[in-house]
Amino acid sequence: SKKAKLMITGIASRSFRLLKEAFFNKEYGYKTTHFWGPVFNWGIVGAAVYDASKQGPEIISIPVTLTMLGYSSVFMRFAWMVKPRNYLLYACHAFNLLAQLVQLQRGVRYQVCIYN
């Protein structure tokens, strides 16, 4: 109906305006570490998922994977303890933790097969 279309258009317009304001905000917009930090944190998750799906286990570095597990564990705790809680940062590091656990499992299985 015409009323529903107008309502959806209004919601979309308002949402776009709010996103645009947030993106260009001087305190936390695209020119700050508040924007780029999460972008690159999600990049770590993407790289781990890509490696798990496209690369062989012989490229996995167990020390780096363990370091990434520690890094994500620490920042999950930070995201949970900070006030207000940062659920997006927590989710990012939770996904990274899972991705690194998959990589660790693949790397350990590969190392065991090599040395047996």
MITORTOR-578176 format. One record per atom (N, C-alpha, C): residue in one letter; atom name; x, y, z. Coordinates in Angstrom, 2 decimals, always signed. Layout:
! MITORTOR-578176
+--------+-------+---------+---------+---------+
! residu ! atome !      px !      py !      pz !
+--------+-------+---------+---------+---------+
!      A !    CA !       X !       Y !       Z !
...
+--------+-------+---------+---------+---------+
! end
This chain:
! MITORTOR-578176
+--------+-------+---------+---------+---------+
! residu ! atome !      px !      py !      pz !
+--------+-------+---------+---------+---------+
!      S !     N !   +0.84 !   -1.19 !   +0.00 !
!      S !    CA !   +0.00 !   +0.00 !   +0.00 !
!      S !     C !   +0.88 !   +1.25 !   +0.00 !
!      K !     N !   +0.26 !   +2.35 !   -0.33 !
!      K !    CA !   +0.99 !   +3.61 !   -0.43 !
!      K !     C !   +1.51 !   +4.05 !   +0.94 !
!      K !     N !   +0.71 !   +3.83 !   +1.98 !
!      K !    CA !   +1.11 !   +4.22 !   +3.34 !
!      K !     C !   +2.33 !   +3.42 !   +3.80 !
!      A !     N !   +2.35 !   +2.13 !   +3.50 !
!      A !    CA !   +3.48 !   +1.27 !   +3.88 !
!      A !     C !   +4.75 !   +1.70 !   +3.15 !
!      K !     N !   +4.62 !   +2.02 !   +1.85 !
!      K !    CA !   +5.78 !   +2.47 !   +1.07 !
!      K !     C !   +6.35 !   +3.76 !   +1.63 !
!      L !     N !   +5.47 !   +4.69 !   +2.01 !
!      L !    CA !   +5.93 !   +5.95 !   +2.59 !
!      L !     C !   +6.64 !   +5.72 !   +3.92 !
!      M !     N !   +6.10 !   +4.81 !   +4.72 !
!      M !    CA !   +6.71 !   +4.51 !   +6.02 !
!      M !     C !   +8.09 !   +3.88 !   +5.82 !
!      I !     N !   +8.21 !   +2.93 !   +4.90 !
!      I !    CA !   +9.49 !   +2.27 !   +4.63 !
!      I !     C !  +10.49 !   +3.28 !   +4.08 !
!      T !     N !  +10.04 !   +4.15 !   +3.19 !
!      T !    CA !  +10.91 !   +5.18 !   +2.64 !
!      T !     C !  +11.41 !   +6.11 !   +3.73 !
!      G !     N !  +10.53 !   +6.49 !   +4.64 !
!      G !    CA !  +10.92 !   +7.36 !   +5.76 !
!      G !     C !  +11.93 !   +6.70 !   +6.67 !
!      I !     N !  +11.73 !   +5.43 !   +6.98 !
!      I !    CA !  +12.66 !   +4.69 !   +7.84 !
!      I !     C !  +14.02 !   +4.57 !   +7.15 !
!      A !     N !  +14.01 !   +4.23 !   +5.86 !
!      A !    CA !  +15.27 !   +4.09 !   +5.11 !
!      A !     C !  +16.01 !   +5.42 !   +5.04 !
!      S !     N !  +15.27 !   +6.49 !   +4.80 !
!      S !    CA !  +15.88 !   +7.82 !   +4.71 !
!      S !     C !  +16.51 !   +8.23 !   +6.04 !
!      R !     N !  +15.79 !   +8.00 !   +7.13 !
!      R !    CA !  +16.30 !   +8.34 !   +8.46 !
!      R !     C !  +17.52 !   +7.48 !   +8.80 !
!      S !     N !  +17.46 !   +6.20 !   +8.49 !
!      S !    CA !  +18.58 !   +5.29 !   +8.76 !
!      S !     C !  +19.82 !   +5.72 !   +7.99 !
!      F !     N !  +19.65 !   +6.05 !   +6.71 !
!      F !    CA !  +20.77 !   +6.49 !   +5.90 !
!      F !     C !  +21.37 !   +7.77 !   +6.46 !
!      R !     N !  +20.52 !   +8.71 !   +6.89 !
!      R !    CA !  +21.00 !   +9.97 !   +7.45 !
!      R !     C !  +21.80 !   +9.73 !   +8.72 !
!      L !     N !  +21.31 !   +8.84 !   +9.59 !
!      L !    CA !  +22.02 !   +8.54 !  +10.83 !
!      L !     C !  +23.36 !   +7.85 !  +10.56 !
!      L !     N !  +23.38 !   +6.93 !   +9.61 !
!      L !    CA !  +24.64 !   +6.27 !   +9.26 !
!      L !     C !  +25.64 !   +7.26 !   +8.68 !
!      K !     N !  +25.16 !   +8.15 !   +7.84 !
!      K !    CA !  +26.03 !   +9.17 !   +7.25 !
!      K !     C !  +26.60 !  +10.09 !   +8.33 !
!      E !     N !  +25.76 !  +10.51 !   +9.27 !
!      E !    CA !  +26.23 !  +11.36 !  +10.37 !
!      E !     C !  +27.28 !  +10.63 !  +11.21 !
!      A !     N !  +27.04 !   +9.36 !  +11.51 !
!      A !    CA !  +27.99 !   +8.58 !  +12.30 !
!      A !     C !  +29.31 !   +8.40 !  +11.55 !
!      F !     N !  +29.23 !   +8.14 !  +10.26 !
!      F !    CA !  +30.42 !   +7.90 !   +9.45 !
!      F !     C !  +31.31 !   +9.13 !   +9.40 !
!      F !     N !  +30.71 !  +10.31 !   +9.34 !
!      F !    CA !  +31.49 !  +11.54 !   +9.24 !
!      F !     C !  +31.69 !  +12.24 !  +10.58 !
!      N !     N !  +31.26 !  +11.63 !  +11.68 !
!      N !    CA !  +31.42 !  +12.21 !  +13.01 !
!      N !     C !  +32.90 !  +12.36 !  +13.33 !
!      K !     N !  +33.29 !  +13.54 !  +13.86 !
!      K !    CA !  +34.71 !  +13.80 !  +14.15 !
!      K !     C !  +35.24 !  +12.98 !  +15.31 !
!      E !     N !  +34.37 !  +12.56 !  +16.23 !
!      E !    CA !  +34.83 !  +11.82 !  +17.41 !
!      E !     C !  +35.00 !  +10.34 !  +17.14 !
!      Y !     N !  +34.16 !   +9.75 !  +16.29 !
!      Y !    CA !  +34.25 !   +8.31 !  +16.06 !
!      Y !     C !  +33.98 !   +7.93 !  +14.61 !
!      G !     N !  +34.12 !   +8.84 !  +13.69 !
!      G !    CA !  +33.88 !   +8.56 !  +12.28 !
!      G !     C !  +35.07 !   +7.90 !  +11.61 !
!      Y !     N !  +35.05 !   +7.91 !  +10.29 !
!      Y !    CA !  +36.03 !   +7.15 !   +9.51 !
!      Y !     C !  +37.46 !   +7.69 !   +9.62 !
!      K !     N !  +37.66 !   +8.86 !  +10.17 !
!      K !    CA !  +39.01 !   +9.41 !  +10.32 !
!      K !     C !  +39.65 !   +9.06 !  +11.66 !
!      T !     N !  +39.02 !   +8.20 !  +12.44 !
!      T !    CA !  +39.53 !   +7.88 !  +13.77 !
!      T !     C !  +39.86 !   +6.40 !  +13.91 !
!      T !     N !  +40.60 !   +6.10 !  +14.96 !
!      T !    CA !  +40.91 !   +4.69 !  +15.26 !
!      T !     C !  +39.66 !   +3.95 !  +15.73 !
!      H !     N !  +38.65 !   +4.68 !  +16.20 !
!      H !    CA !  +37.39 !   +4.03 !  +16.59 !
!      H !     C !  +36.72 !   +3.37 !  +15.39 !
!      F !     N !  +37.02 !   +3.86 !  +14.20 !
!      F !    CA !  +36.49 !   +3.26 !  +12.98 !
!      F !     C !  +37.45 !   +2.21 !  +12.43 !
!      W !     N !  +38.72 !   +2.58 !  +12.25 !
!      W !    CA !  +39.67 !   +1.70 !  +11.59 !
!      W !     C !  +40.09 !   +0.52 !  +12.44 !
!      G !     N !  +40.11 !   +0.66 !  +13.76 !
!      G !    CA !  +40.45 !   -0.46 !  +14.63 !
!      G !     C !  +39.53 !   -1.65 !  +14.40 !
!      P !     N !  +38.22 !   -1.47 !  +14.51 !
!      P !    CA !  +37.31 !   -2.59 !  +14.25 !
!      P !     C !  +37.38 !   -3.11 !  +12.81 !
!      V !     N !  +37.59 !   -2.21 !  +11.85 !
!      V !    CA !  +37.69 !   -2.66 !  +10.45 !
!      V !     C !  +38.84 !   -3.66 !  +10.32 !
!      F !     N !  +40.00 !   -3.32 !  +10.87 !
!      F !    CA !  +41.15 !   -4.22 !  +10.76 !
!      F !     C !  +41.01 !   -5.43 !  +11.66 !
!      N !     N !  +40.35 !   -5.29 !  +12.81 !
!      N !    CA !  +40.09 !   -6.47 !  +13.65 !
!      N !     C !  +39.24 !   -7.48 !  +12.90 !
!      W !     N !  +38.20 !   -7.01 !  +12.20 !
!      W !    CA !  +37.39 !   -7.93 !  +11.40 !
!      W !     C !  +38.20 !   -8.48 !  +10.23 !
!      G !     N !  +39.20 !   -7.72 !   +9.78 !
!      G !    CA !  +40.10 !   -8.22 !   +8.73 !
!      G !     C !  +40.88 !   -9.44 !   +9.18 !
!      I !     N !  +41.27 !   -9.47 !  +10.45 !
!      I !    CA !  +41.97 !  -10.63 !  +11.01 !
!      I !     C !  +41.06 !  -11.85 !  +10.94 !
!      V !     N !  +39.81 !  -11.66 !  +11.31 !
!      V !    CA !  +38.84 !  -12.77 !  +11.26 !
!      V !     C !  +38.69 !  -13.24 !   +9.81 !
!      G !     N !  +38.52 !  -12.30 !   +8.91 !
!      G !    CA !  +38.37 !  -12.65 !   +7.49 !
!      G !     C !  +39.58 !  -13.41 !   +6.95 !
!      A !     N !  +40.77 !  -12.97 !   +7.34 !
!      A !    CA !  +41.99 !  -13.65 !   +6.88 !
!      A !     C !  +42.05 !  -15.08 !   +7.40 !
!      A !     N !  +41.69 !  -15.27 !   +8.66 !
!      A !    CA !  +41.71 !  -16.63 !   +9.24 !
!      A !     C !  +40.69 !  -17.53 !   +8.56 !
!      V !     N !  +39.51 !  -17.00 !   +8.29 !
!      V !    CA !  +38.48 !  -17.80 !   +7.61 !
!      V !     C !  +38.92 !  -18.12 !   +6.19 !
!      Y !     N !  +39.50 !  -17.14 !   +5.52 !
!      Y !    CA !  +40.01 !  -17.37 !   +4.16 !
!      Y !     C !  +41.09 !  -18.45 !   +4.16 !
!      D !     N !  +42.05 !  -18.33 !   +5.07 !
!      D !    CA !  +43.12 !  -19.32 !   +5.15 !
!      D !     C !  +42.57 !  -20.72 !   +5.43 !
!      A !     N !  +41.57 !  -20.80 !   +6.31 !
!      A !    CA !  +40.99 !  -22.10 !   +6.65 !
!      A !     C !  +40.29 !  -22.73 !   +5.45 !
!      S !     N !  +39.75 !  -21.89 !   +4.57 !
!      S !    CA !  +38.99 !  -22.43 !   +3.44 !
!      S !     C !  +39.83 !  -22.61 !   +2.18 !
!      K !     N !  +40.91 !  -21.84 !   +2.03 !
!      K !    CA !  +41.66 !  -21.86 !   +0.77 !
!      K !     C !  +43.10 !  -22.35 !   +0.90 !
!      Q !     N !  +43.70 !  -22.25 !   +2.07 !
!      Q !    CA !  +45.11 !  -22.58 !   +2.24 !
!      Q !     C !  +45.28 !  -23.93 !   +2.92 !
!      G !     N !  +46.38 !  -24.58 !   +2.64 !
!      G !    CA !  +46.68 !  -25.85 !   +3.29 !
!      G !     C !  +47.20 !  -25.63 !   +4.70 !
!      P !     N !  +47.13 !  -26.65 !   +5.55 !
!      P !    CA !  +47.55 !  -26.51 !   +6.95 !
!      P !     C !  +49.06 !  -26.33 !   +7.12 !
!      E !     N !  +49.83 !  -26.58 !   +6.07 !
!      E !    CA !  +51.28 !  -26.44 !   +6.19 !
!      E !     C !  +51.72 !  -24.99 !   +6.38 !
!      I !     N !  +50.87 !  -24.03 !   +6.07 !
!      I !    CA !  +51.24 !  -22.62 !   +6.25 !
!      I !     C !  +50.91 !  -22.09 !   +7.65 !
!      I !     N !  +50.24 !  -22.88 !   +8.46 !
!      I !    CA !  +49.80 !  -22.41 !   +9.78 !
!      I !     C !  +50.98 !  -22.37 !  +10.74 !
!      S !     N !  +51.16 !  -21.21 !  +11.37 !
!      S !    CA !  +52.18 !  -21.05 !  +12.39 !
!      S !     C !  +51.51 !  -21.24 !  +13.75 !
!      I !     N !  +51.90 !  -22.29 !  +14.46 !
!      I !    CA !  +51.30 !  -22.56 !  +15.78 !
!      I !     C !  +51.58 !  -21.42 !  +16.75 !
!      P !     N !  +52.83 !  -20.88 !  +16.83 !
!      P !    CA !  +53.06 !  -19.76 !  +17.75 !
!      P !     C !  +52.21 !  -18.52 !  +17.44 !
!      V !     N !  +52.06 !  -18.19 !  +16.16 !
!      V !    CA !  +51.23 !  -17.03 !  +15.80 !
!      V !     C !  +49.77 !  -17.29 !  +16.16 !
!      T !     N !  +49.30 !  -18.49 !  +15.90 !
!      T !    CA !  +47.92 !  -18.85 !  +16.22 !
!      T !     C !  +47.67 !  -18.76 !  +17.72 !
!      L !     N !  +48.61 !  -19.26 !  +18.52 !
!      L !    CA !  +48.48 !  -19.17 !  +19.98 !
!      L !     C !  +48.48 !  -17.71 !  +20.44 !
!      T !     N !  +49.33 !  -16.90 !  +19.81 !
!      T !    CA !  +49.37 !  -15.47 !  +20.14 !
!      T !     C !  +48.03 !  -14.81 !  +19.82 !
!      M !     N !  +47.45 !  -15.13 !  +18.67 !
!      M !    CA !  +46.16 !  -14.57 !  +18.30 !
!      M !     C !  +45.05 !  -15.03 !  +19.24 !
!      L !     N !  +45.14 !  -16.26 !  +19.73 !
!      L !    CA !  +44.17 !  -16.74 !  +20.72 !
!      L !     C !  +44.27 !  -15.91 !  +22.00 !
!      G !     N !  +45.49 !  -15.66 !  +22.45 !
!      G !    CA !  +45.68 !  -14.83 !  +23.65 !
!      G !     C !  +45.19 !  -13.42 !  +23.44 !
!      Y !     N !  +45.53 !  -12.84 !  +22.30 !
!      Y !    CA !  +45.12 !  -11.47 !  +21.95 !
!      Y !     C !  +43.59 !  -11.35 !  +21.98 !
!      S !     N !  +42.92 !  -12.27 !  +21.33 !
!      S !    CA !  +41.46 !  -12.19 !  +21.28 !
!      S !     C !  +40.84 !  -12.44 !  +22.65 !
!      S !     N !  +41.43 !  -13.32 !  +23.43 !
!      S !    CA !  +40.91 !  -13.58 !  +24.79 !
!      S !     C !  +41.00 !  -12.33 !  +25.65 !
!      V !     N !  +42.15 !  -11.65 !  +25.59 !
!      V !    CA !  +42.34 !  -10.43 !  +26.38 !
!      V !     C !  +41.33 !   -9.36 !  +25.95 !
!      F !     N !  +41.17 !   -9.16 !  +24.64 !
!      F !    CA !  +40.27 !   -8.11 !  +24.19 !
!      F !     C !  +38.80 !   -8.48 !  +24.35 !
!      M !     N !  +38.48 !   -9.77 !  +24.40 !
!      M !    CA !  +37.10 !  -10.14 !  +24.75 !
!      M !     C !  +36.80 !   -9.71 !  +26.18 !
!      R !     N !  +37.76 !   -9.95 !  +27.07 !
!      R !    CA !  +37.56 !   -9.54 !  +28.47 !
!      R !     C !  +37.44 !   -8.02 !  +28.56 !
!      F !     N !  +38.33 !   -7.31 !  +27.85 !
!      F !    CA !  +38.27 !   -5.85 !  +27.86 !
!      F !     C !  +36.91 !   -5.36 !  +27.38 !
!      A !     N !  +36.44 !   -5.90 !  +26.25 !
!      A !    CA !  +35.16 !   -5.47 !  +25.68 !
!      A !     C !  +34.01 !   -5.75 !  +26.63 !
!      W !     N !  +34.13 !   -6.80 !  +27.43 !
!      W !    CA !  +33.08 !   -7.15 !  +28.38 !
!      W !     C !  +33.13 !   -6.26 !  +29.62 !
!      M !     N !  +34.32 !   -5.88 !  +30.06 !
!      M !    CA !  +34.47 !   -5.14 !  +31.31 !
!      M !     C !  +34.30 !   -3.63 !  +31.15 !
!      V !     N !  +34.59 !   -3.10 !  +29.97 !
!      V !    CA !  +34.49 !   -1.66 !  +29.76 !
!      V !     C !  +33.03 !   -1.22 !  +29.90 !
!      K !     N !  +32.83 !   -0.01 !  +30.39 !
!      K !    CA !  +31.48 !   +0.53 !  +30.55 !
!      K !     C !  +31.28 !   +1.66 !  +29.56 !
!      P !     N !  +30.31 !   +1.64 !  +28.71 !
!      P !    CA !  +29.35 !   +0.56 !  +28.50 !
!      P !     C !  +30.03 !   -0.60 !  +27.76 !
!      R !     N !  +29.46 !   -1.79 !  +27.92 !
!      R !    CA !  +30.03 !   -2.97 !  +27.26 !
!      R !     C !  +30.06 !   -2.77 !  +25.75 !
!      N !     N !  +31.17 !   -3.19 !  +25.17 !
!      N !    CA !  +31.35 !   -3.06 !  +23.72 !
!      N !     C !  +31.05 !   -4.41 !  +23.07 !
!      Y !     N !  +29.79 !   -4.62 !  +22.74 !
!      Y !    CA !  +29.36 !   -5.91 !  +22.19 !
!      Y !     C !  +29.93 !   -6.19 !  +20.80 !
!      L !     N !  +30.13 !   -5.14 !  +20.00 !
!      L !    CA !  +30.69 !   -5.35 !  +18.66 !
!      L !     C !  +32.15 !   -5.81 !  +18.74 !
!      L !     N !  +32.92 !   -5.18 !  +19.62 !
!      L !    CA !  +34.31 !   -5.60 !  +19.81 !
!      L !     C !  +34.36 !   -7.01 !  +20.38 !
!      Y !     N !  +33.47 !   -7.30 !  +21.31 !
!      Y !    CA !  +33.41 !   -8.64 !  +21.89 !
!      Y !     C !  +33.11 !   -9.68 !  +20.80 !
!      A !     N !  +32.13 !   -9.38 !  +19.96 !
!      A !    CA !  +31.75 !  -10.31 !  +18.89 !
!      A !     C !  +32.91 !  -10.52 !  +17.92 !
!      C !     N !  +33.59 !   -9.45 !  +17.57 !
!      C !    CA !  +34.72 !   -9.54 !  +16.66 !
!      C !     C !  +35.78 !  -10.49 !  +17.21 !
!      H !     N !  +36.14 !  -10.32 !  +18.47 !
!      H !    CA !  +37.18 !  -11.16 !  +19.05 !
!      H !     C !  +36.68 !  -12.57 !  +19.35 !
!      A !     N !  +35.39 !  -12.73 !  +19.60 !
!      A !    CA !  +34.84 !  -14.08 !  +19.77 !
!      A !     C !  +34.93 !  -14.85 !  +18.45 !
!      F !     N !  +34.59 !  -14.19 !  +17.35 !
!      F !    CA !  +34.71 !  -14.83 !  +16.04 !
!      F !     C !  +36.17 !  -15.14 !  +15.72 !
!      N !     N !  +37.07 !  -14.21 !  +16.07 !
!      N !    CA !  +38.49 !  -14.46 !  +15.83 !
!      N !     C !  +38.98 !  -15.64 !  +16.67 !
!      L !     N !  +38.53 !  -15.72 !  +17.91 !
!      L !    CA !  +38.91 !  -16.83 !  +18.78 !
!      L !     C !  +38.48 !  -18.16 !  +18.14 !
!      L !     N !  +37.26 !  -18.21 !  +17.65 !
!      L !    CA !  +36.78 !  -19.44 !  +17.00 !
!      L !     C !  +37.58 !  -19.76 !  +15.74 !
!      A !     N !  +37.86 !  -18.74 !  +14.94 !
!      A !    CA !  +38.63 !  -18.96 !  +13.71 !
!      A !     C !  +40.04 !  -19.45 !  +14.03 !
!      Q !     N !  +40.65 !  -18.88 !  +15.07 !
!      Q !    CA !  +42.00 !  -19.30 !  +15.45 !
!      Q !     C !  +42.00 !  -20.70 !  +16.04 !
!      L !     N !  +40.94 !  -21.07 !  +16.76 !
!      L !    CA !  +40.85 !  -22.44 !  +17.28 !
!      L !     C !  +40.77 !  -23.45 !  +16.13 !
!      V !     N !  +40.04 !  -23.10 !  +15.08 !
!      V !    CA !  +39.98 !  -23.97 !  +13.90 !
!      V !     C !  +41.38 !  -24.10 !  +13.29 !
!      Q !     N !  +42.07 !  -22.95 !  +13.16 !
!      Q !    CA !  +43.42 !  -22.98 !  +12.60 !
!      Q !     C !  +44.37 !  -23.79 !  +13.47 !
!      L !     N !  +44.26 !  -23.63 !  +14.79 !
!      L !    CA !  +45.13 !  -24.38 !  +15.70 !
!      L !     C !  +44.90 !  -25.88 !  +15.54 !
!      Q !     N !  +43.65 !  -26.27 !  +15.48 !
!      Q !    CA !  +43.31 !  -27.69 !  +15.30 !
!      Q !     C !  +43.87 !  -28.21 !  +13.99 !
!      R !     N !  +43.75 !  -27.45 !  +12.91 !
!      R !    CA !  +44.29 !  -27.87 !  +11.62 !
!      R !     C !  +45.81 !  -27.97 !  +11.67 !
!      G !     N !  +46.45 !  -26.97 !  +12.29 !
!      G !    CA !  +47.91 !  -26.97 !  +12.37 !
!      G !     C !  +48.46 !  -28.11 !  +13.20 !
!      V !     N !  +47.82 !  -28.38 !  +14.34 !
!      V !    CA !  +48.28 !  -29.47 !  +15.22 !
!      V !     C !  +48.09 !  -30.81 !  +14.52 !
!      R !     N !  +46.94 !  -31.01 !  +13.88 !
!      R !    CA !  +46.72 !  -32.27 !  +13.15 !
!      R !     C !  +47.78 !  -32.48 !  +12.07 !
!      Y !     N !  +48.11 !  -31.41 !  +11.36 !
!      Y !    CA !  +49.12 !  -31.49 !  +10.31 !
!      Y !     C !  +50.49 !  -31.84 !  +10.91 !
!      Q !     N !  +50.86 !  -31.16 !  +12.00 !
!      Q !    CA !  +52.16 !  -31.43 !  +12.63 !
!      Q !     C !  +52.24 !  -32.86 !  +13.14 !
!      V !     N !  +51.15 !  -33.36 !  +13.71 !
!      V !    CA !  +51.13 !  -34.74 !  +14.22 !
!      V !     C !  +51.31 !  -35.72 !  +13.06 !
!      C !     N !  +50.65 !  -35.46 !  +11.93 !
!      C !    CA !  +50.78 !  -36.34 !  +10.76 !
!      C !     C !  +52.20 !  -36.34 !  +10.22 !
!      I !     N !  +52.87 !  -35.19 !  +10.23 !
!      I !    CA !  +54.23 !  -35.09 !   +9.71 !
!      I !     C !  +55.20 !  -35.91 !  +10.56 !
!      Y !     N !  +55.06 !  -35.80 !  +11.87 !
!      Y !    CA !  +56.04 !  -36.42 !  +12.77 !
!      Y !     C !  +55.68 !  -37.85 !  +13.16 !
!      N !     N !  +54.61 !  -38.39 !  +12.64 !
!      N !    CA !  +54.25 !  -39.80 !  +12.92 !
!      N !     C !  +54.45 !  -40.68 !  +11.72 !
+--------+-------+---------+---------+---------+
! end
